[in-house]
Amino acid sequence: MHHFAFAIPAVAAMSTPWGERPSQCVVEVPHSSTLVHLQDSVGLRDAEGNVEIVNVPDACRDDDVMRKMHSRHRGQQDNFSTNGWLDNKGYTDNSGFSKFTGSFNVPSNPPNPQQPETLYYFFGMENLIGGPVNILQPVLTWGDETEGAVGGWSIWSWACCPSYITFNSKNVGGLQEGMLVDGVIQRDNSDTWTVDTSFVDLAGQRHNSTLVAEVGAYTYNWADVTLEVYNVTSCDQHSPGKVTFQNLELYGSNGEQLAPQWSGADSSECGGVVTVEDQGTISIQHNTNVVV
């Protein structure tokens, strides 16, 4: 197994589904590569077994995102605002999860989009007990061109923040209103998780954006359904459409299906309404006609 240094360019801050970060703290994992923990660092292992070591700049060890992660680990309450996790429902089971799957629809476009606004719809999983906090997420995105997204609606899979770095799979665009995004977060073995985000295009072809991550034998014990936003300065930058997370299935550490009791605020700014219809269905919708 050969090791190579992976240099991260230092440019402007980027949006990620846990907060804005210096760009040198965000790394795309190439298709067919696996994110791996090394003894004192983190790397990307390709299909031939070669490993590129990801250098971790000092700026990534104590930025706003890492401070937020540390506060999560200490059990402190997050102060979510309009620049962050806006709508959220969560469920905790300290025995841990092994799999989380579901689908959610692509809503209508924002009526007055303004770059660099970003909307992130996702469900995710965190290890709030044992080891540094990580989150795994299949994500539908509006905008985020500054991070490398194609613009409009697109998908990718994320892992934040093994060894202080935020990792994502390739961004895939071409989604339109009414399409369904399918998400999977699954433990493959004691150390390894697969996060897959996919959709079927108008020609019937499925597109996947997959991230395989050896992020440690931690107990992922908190699941969530979330809308996160950045650089939204007026309500008409939201989508007016309802996003319904459906067929949500959460499995325990032994592979048994769970019956989560979701909790969290039912409303937010810009007329936001979060509705738990049943244990497998949660919807999020905003009113774009509200004046801020």
Buried (B, 14 or more C-beta within 10 A) or exposed (E): EEEEEBEBEEEEBBBBBBBBBBBBBBBBBEEEBBBBBBEEBBBBBBEEEBBBBBBBBEBBEEBBBBEBBEBBBEEEEEEBEBBBBBBBBBBBBEEBBBBBBBBBBBBEBBEEBEEEBBBBBBBBBBBBBBBBBBBBBBBBBBBBBBBBBBBBBBBBBBBBBBBBBBBBBBBBBBBEEEBBBBBBBBBEEEBBBBBBBBBEEEEEEEBBBBBBBBBBEBBBBBBBBBBBBBBBEBBBBBBBBBBBBBEBBBBBBEEEEBEBEBEBEEEBBBBBBBBBEEBBBBBBBBBBEBEE
